[in-house]
Amino acid sequence: MSVKQKGISGVKWTSFSTIVLAVVAIVKVSILTRILNIGDFGLIALVTFILGVISIFIDLGLPSAILHKQEISKNEYSSLFFLNIFFSGLMFLVLVVLTPVFSTFYDEVELLNLVPITAIGLIINALGSQQRIVEQKELNFRLLAIVEICSSVISLGVATIMALDGYGVYALVYSNLIFITITSLFYFSRGLFFKRLIFHFRLSDVKSFLKIGVFNIGGQVINYFTKEMDVLIIGKFFGKDILGGYSLAKQLLSRPLAVIRPVVMKVASPILAKIQNNKDELASNYLTIVNIVSAISFPVFIGFALFADFIVFILYGDNYGEIVPFVRILSIYTFFVSVRIPLGTLIIATGKTHLEFYWFLVTSILTFGAIIFGVSYGPAGAAWALSLSMVLFYIPMWRYIIQKLISVSLVKYVKAHIPNYLTLYNLMTSSKK
């Protein structure tokens, strides 16, 4: 099977699995909003934020390096695995030690239990994370899809049963741990038996990977703070109940991203990496991906903005009307996040993670200032500040990143973001041939 055929097959399988995962996630939240308190979702938002930062450090930026480097020896594979395990254990201990600090900062005693329990998933995930990236690199999308679907359905069942049994916020925590455990142990087994994982570690084996990964880590951490600093600030100034509503609105809008991002990153990243030396083909493929994402995202987020009240009522019930303004405002922000997703594939393909790092460093400082200013007008002000920041960064991102990577003109860059449904149609019809 050719790379193109594998890519088309990957789009099909990844699209199918991510749609199933998105539906399962929506069903889970729809069920739990009718059982749990809104404050529980605020607590989970805080825990997710804390662990999200730590999890970025854990992989040391190695997934991008593994995708970029086309040949990996058995010794390198094993050294990367044990480095990941060691660092995961270290970050777990750091997180446990810092938990009282987080609890005091947010004045939430429950974090003393929630954070360490959830953090166990970091170590479990480390067992299989590397092999999952290898399967992606080898374009085994059917396998990835089946594992994710089975794990998510089981996780949904666990969450529902535990919520009905009165476990409260722990229903979310333990269901997520179940999902991580199933997927990670499966991929660990694959690595052990099929990749012949051996007991070997040498620092020199991983140096070339770390050179790419170190900037990727910095970029990811800063980008994560940029995307989630509104959660950090709202949680501090307005408490867990307001944060719970805001978080539910943001989660709702993230569902389309949960479909778009895996399809783009899992399929496009390894494919673009294979053509990294052909600049013209790389540029053409990147702009096509941007156009396809824009064609899908634009009507979706326009729909969220126009029909927010109806969507919230259907999915969350009639007690969550106060989050409708958040959904409408954040629709702008989420659209611009969606069309920026393909940039990650371009960074991985070229290996120039330093450009991403410096860009995120500057924009995060500006975004933080905007949100601090906006929060004085309430949580809606913070949402507006976040959304408008993304709009203002649109042209500068082309100038300081895109143009340096593929030398594309501003006209072509802007044109790629204008939805072209003929391009999308041609892609779908070509996949049937």
Beta strands, then each sheet from edge to edge (+ up, - down):
end
